[in-house]
């Protein structure tokens, strides 16, 4: 089959094999690849194809104490380290209040694998936030935290998921996926659960009615074939569960960590991965472009090669920024990026329902205070 025939089949929604995806990723002319991915997006969304979405949320990091010691992470501190900290429940509620006042609809509670935190700590945290702000969606934690909680509390994964859900967790973030392929995952995170375990936890969650996203941190030394294998592992689970709402690829940030001698993925490698993902994931509806790690202009380009979403204004983020991510934005700028990419901006919720469609450019906000704010020290930290 010729390259153009393969692109045409994928653009029209035909399933492509991992081998064909690798061929497209490595050899397809970039502009032809991008056009095919954009065609697939437009066919997928039909009357709403002119819309691209964003969300207002806050990523609250509840502790930096962690036993996993991933080589790529600049955020964590080992237990009993002088720089270790934990936020109190009151601080979590206060940060949630600030987020609500800025229009946030979602909280992402993320943090280290603190050996002092069993299931009761998380139940208390979710209960405190939901008790104060029941309208907030808690799209938080991930499969890695389920494994950690199960180990600390001596509980099976399904019981951990049930109890977290009952306490207020609405859905899981794709946190901890990094790369699921065995060789590179072991290289960068030898103490973390395997990729197969990560996927097993997500599959269990989907079966219990708790949906999630799927992510990919690219650029830590993996091969092109291993990148496609990561996508394949996700698609195989999605075939069985349908529980992944979106796929979110982003690029490794190299500062202040122990992952030496690695190079970041290039902009072109990242953009080609976005386009191939849109063609490969015939069963994952949403695809998010990353402005946080690649830059706002690159994020904007993703909207014309398969992405339908630019993610969050991100009122707070401390993990990736600790490793060197320097990009900031505000709601007005994010709306401008979407509009100048030729799309109609729309604020969404966690379920990708449109809350506000910005049909009138003259009414677009310019600077309304809804801005990204990283490495916040506005509130005091409780020593771990």
WOZILIN-V505161 format. One record per pair of residues at least 4 apart in sequence whose ideal C-beta (glycine too) atoms are under 6 Angstrom apart, sorted by sequence separation. I is the first residue (numbers start at 1). J is the second residue. If there is no record, write none. Layout:
# WOZILIN-V505161
i,j
I,J
I,J
This chain:
# WOZILIN-V505161
i,j
1,5
16,20
23,27
24,28
28,32
45,49
77,81
87,91
117,121
126,130
127,131
130,134
141,145
149,153
155,159
165,169
185,189
186,190
193,197
222,226
237,241
265,269
276,280
277,281
290,294
294,298
303,307
317,321
321,325
329,333
336,340
348,352
349,353
1,6
9,14
16,21
28,33
87,92
99,104
150,155
155,160
164,169
179,184
193,198
205,210
222,227
265,270
291,296
302,307
320,325
329,334
338,343
10,16
77,83
179,185
238,244
339,345
348,354
349,355
358,364
42,49
77,84
150,157
338,345
291,299
346,354
347,355
278,287
347,356
66,76
150,160
185,195
202,212
254,264
277,287
289,299
335,345
64,75
96,107
146,157
149,160
299,310
346,357
64,76
65,77
126,138
252,264
64,77
251,264
289,302
345,358
6,20
65,79
146,160
216,230
251,265
180,195
289,307
313,331
65,84
251,270
287,306
214,234
287,307
64,85
288,309
289,310
313,334
286,308
63,86
286,309
288,311
335,358
249,273
270,294
3,28
7,32
11,36
62,87
10,36
11,39
274,302
278,306
7,36
11,40
107,136
335,364
119,149
138,168
142,172
214,244
247,277
275,305
106,137
107,138
108,139
109,140
138,169
142,173
267,298
274,305
275,306
108,140
138,170
139,171
144,176
188,220
211,243
213,245
219,251
220,252
274,306
293,325
295,327
92,125
96,129
100,133
106,139
137,170
142,175
143,176
172,205
213,246
214,247
215,248
216,249
217,250
218,251
219,252
274,307
292,325
332,365
118,152
119,153
139,173
142,176
203,237
211,245
247,281
331,365
332,366
60,95
93,128
113,148
118,153
206,241
213,248
217,252
292,327
332,367
76,112
79,115
291,327
92,129
96,133
206,243
247,284
300,337
130,168
177,215
184,222
199,237
203,241
303,341
89,128
93,132
174,213
178,217
331,370
127,167
171,211
172,212
173,213
174,214
244,284
246,286
247,287
248,288
250,290
303,343
58,99
126,167
171,212
174,215
221,262
296,337
300,341
330,371
126,168
184,226
220,262
246,288
251,293
126,169
179,222
250,293
251,294
329,372
119,163
123,167
157,201
161,205
328,372
68,113
165,210
181,226
219,264
238,283
58,104
66,112
67,113
147,193
158,204
219,265
238,284
56,103
57,104
62,109
65,112
66,113
157,204
161,208
218,265
56,104
63,111
64,112
67,115
181,229
57,106
58,107
59,108
60,109
61,110
62,111
63,112
65,114
161,210
181,230
231,280
61,111
180,230
57,108
59,110
63,114
179,230
180,233
321,374
321,375
143,198
146,201
313,370
316,373
317,374
318,375
143,201
314,372
143,202
313,372
316,376
108,173
110,175
257,323
286,352
253,320
256,323
255,323
255,324
253,323
253,324
253,325
72,188
71,188
70,189
69,191
68,191
68,192
74,256
74,257
73,257
72,257
71,258
72,259
71,259
26,224
25,224
22,225
22,228
21,228
18,228
139,350
137,350
18,232
99,315
41,278
37,275
40,278
40,279
34,275
37,278
33,275
37,279
75,319
105,349
106,350
25,272
75,322
74,322
74,323
25,276
52,303
24,276
21,276
57,312
52,308
53,309
54,310
55,312
56,313
58,315
59,316
61,318
58,316
59,317
21,280
41,306
38,304
15,282
38,305
41,308
37,305
102,370
10,279
37,306
34,305
54,334
52,338
91,379
52,343
51,344
53,346
55,348
50,344
88,382
51,346
53,348
85,381
86,382
86,384
85,384
84,384
65,384
